[in-house]
């Protein structure tokens, strides 16, 4: 009932058969009974509008992109939570309770109850190990991958592929270069998949890549694990912040992607390709991307090769390197301990520094450790981002340029 209707009703009651002395009381009684619901309705409406506007303004002020680089001991699992709460998980680490538990713990910490997008870079055990077990614990809405594995790969598990086909039926997208993923508030563009590479320029891309000069291809014919080179990789953009994840894309694939034209441009954060192994991380890629920060998802004995560190240290504009582990393969080339999420005890570090490292990729797998710490990035639309080492609470903010 609006105010004019109320006034008409009050006037009607005043002309009724009430004695004159009681008319004013009747008018007040009826008027109050009609007016109180009206006032309450107005107040409630105003409060709802005010709270709604305040909520929208707060969301606009505090909207951030969060990235969690989970420690999977030289595998990969990276969680992205967008400004609207939508989630993207890239790879699922190794099989077994260790990595599964770490992923689930990170999901809980981030408040993720459903994985909206699960992106599999390729089908090696250190990237898909916990996938099937995770799907039994957490709902997964959509799956993305590069399609069939490389036919000559000798370490892809046929049993996994069969179970994966069944799990993803009707929810799977095989991505191709240029394809995008719909995730609220961010742009995700596929730049590599199944040994094919984007041939259109992303914003900021399109210039000749001077970093290709003098970089030669490697002989990859003897690799028993060519599905690395099939890795599905993407560039994710949130306002002025950009990051890239190419899985285990190998050296020659990086050259195909970046030479002679840099179609990607520059990024804020670069996740090292292939855990920092010498098979990836070419200057043609890393130097052209000019990241302000690199994050290395290495283990103690896997990745973190001396050549990878050399390329990173020579990268123009690189401000800091953050590592998931102190690398036994790098010795004094490791980043300062404040930038390393998981560090061995002093006696182990001293032993590594005084004993020549084993040849090749290092020794066997590292023993599990607890707790396992991660590196977290929180990015704002203006390009400012903060990196946190959860082991020691050390953080550094990189202001927008």
Secondary structure, 3 states (H helix, E strand, C coil): CCHHHHHHHHHHHHCCCCCHHHHHHHHHHHHHHHHHHHHHHHHHHHHHHHHHHHHHHHHHHHCCEEEEECCCCCCCCEEEECCCCCEEEECCCCCCHHHHHHHHHHHHHCCCCEEEEEECCCCCHHHHCCHHHHHHHCEEEEEEECCCCCCCCCCCCHHHHHHHHHHCCCCEEECCCCCEEEECCEEEEEEEECCEECCCCCCCCCEECHHHCCCCCCCCCCCCCHHHHHCCEEEEEECCEEEEECCCCCHHHHHHHHCCEECCCCCCEEECHHHHCCCCCCHHHHHHHCCCEEEECCCCCCCCCHHHHHHHHCCCCCCEEEEEECCCCCHHHCCCHHHEEECCCHHHHHHHHHCCCCCCCCCCCCCCCCCCCCEEEEECCCCCEEEEECCCCCEEEECCC
